[in-house]
Amino acid sequence: QVQLVESGGGLVQAGGSLRLSCAASGRTFYAMGWFRQAPGKEREVVAAISWRGTYYPDSVKGRFTISRDTAKNTVYLQMNTLKAEDTAVYYCAAGNVATTEISHWSSWGQGTQVTVSS
């Protein structure tokens, strides 16, 4: 049974940093990613990593870094220079394709709240 467990969310002031972790169990995946969903908005990708490389949208490029520890089957999201607009529930996802299409990700974590105060 596949399980993704996120940790590391919380409250931080604008300009601060947070590090999210997502531990996967049950199998390894070609791709893992982080998505976020703010109230009233659609879920969007903020970072993805596969054996071919990484992807970031312009909104977080240069501020967020995704990394992977294959031995621990864990993916991390280092978030720096956080802004109020980064406030959202952050979800870890895993799948066989690294894509911005949400429907192509097969497994999801429960989500962790990130709140950035201005």
C-alpha positions in Angstrom: 0.0 0.0 0.0 1.4 3.3 -1.1 1.5 6.1 1.5 2.9 9.6 1.4 3.4 11.4 4.7 4.2 15.1 4.7 5.7 17.1 7.5 7.3 20.5 8.1 4.5 23.0 7.5 3.7 25.8 9.8 3.6 29.6 10.3 6.4 31.8 9.2 6.9 35.5 8.6 7.4 36.8 5.1 11.0 36.5 4.1 11.5 33.4 6.2 12.1 29.8 5.2 10.5 26.4 5.7 11.4 22.9 4.7 8.8 20.3 3.9 9.4 16.6 3.8 7.5 13.8 2.2 8.3 10.2 3.1 7.0 7.6 0.6 6.4 4.0 1.5 5.2 1.0 -0.5 7.2 1.6 -3.6 9.5 4.0 -5.4 8.4 6.4 -8.0 9.9 7.8 -11.2 8.6 11.3 -10.3 7.7 13.1 -7.1 6.3 16.6 -6.7 4.9 19.3 -4.5 1.6 21.0 -5.2 -0.3 23.7 -3.3 -3.8 24.9 -3.1 -4.9 28.2 -1.6 -8.5 28.9 -0.6 -10.6 29.5 -3.6 -7.9 28.6 -6.0 -7.0 25.5 -8.1 -4.2 23.2 -7.1 -1.0 24.0 -8.8 2.4 22.5 -9.1 5.3 24.2 -7.3 8.1 21.7 -7.9 8.7 18.3 -9.4 11.6 16.0 -9.6 12.3 12.9 -11.7 15.4 11.0 -12.7 15.7 13.5 -15.6 15.7 16.7 -13.6 13.6 19.3 -11.8 10.8 21.7 -12.7 9.6 24.9 -11.1 7.0 27.4 -12.3 8.1 31.0 -12.5 6.2 31.9 -9.4 8.7 30.0 -7.2 11.8 29.7 -9.3 14.9 30.8 -7.4 13.1 30.6 -4.1 12.0 26.9 -3.8 14.3 23.9 -4.2 13.1 20.3 -4.5 15.5 17.5 -3.6 15.3 13.7 -3.2 16.9 11.2 -0.9 16.5 7.9 -2.8 17.8 5.8 0.1 15.1 7.2 2.4 12.5 7.4 -0.4 11.9 11.0 0.7 11.4 14.2 -1.2 12.0 17.6 0.3 10.9 21.2 -0.5 13.1 24.0 0.7 11.2 27.2 0.6 13.1 30.5 1.0 12.1 34.1 0.8 8.5 33.1 1.5 5.7 35.5 0.6 2.2 35.9 1.8 0.9 34.6 -1.5 2.8 31.3 -0.8 0.2 30.6 1.9 -1.6 27.4 1.0 -2.0 23.7 1.8 1.0 21.9 0.3 0.6 18.4 -1.0 3.2 15.8 -1.9 2.5 13.7 -5.0 4.1 10.8 -6.7 3.7 9.1 -10.1 5.2 7.7 -13.2 5.3 10.9 -15.1 6.7 14.3 -14.1 4.0 16.6 -15.4 2.0 19.7 -14.4 -1.2 17.7 -15.1 -2.6 16.9 -11.7 -4.6 13.9 -13.0 -1.4 12.1 -14.0 -0.1 11.9 -10.4 -1.2 8.6 -8.9 -0.5 9.1 -5.2 -1.1 12.0 -2.8 -0.3 13.0 0.7 -2.7 14.4 3.1 -1.4 18.0 2.9 0.3 20.3 5.3 -0.6 23.9 5.9 1.9 26.7 5.2 1.0 30.1 6.4 3.2 33.1 5.7 2.3 36.3 7.6 3.1 39.6 6.1 
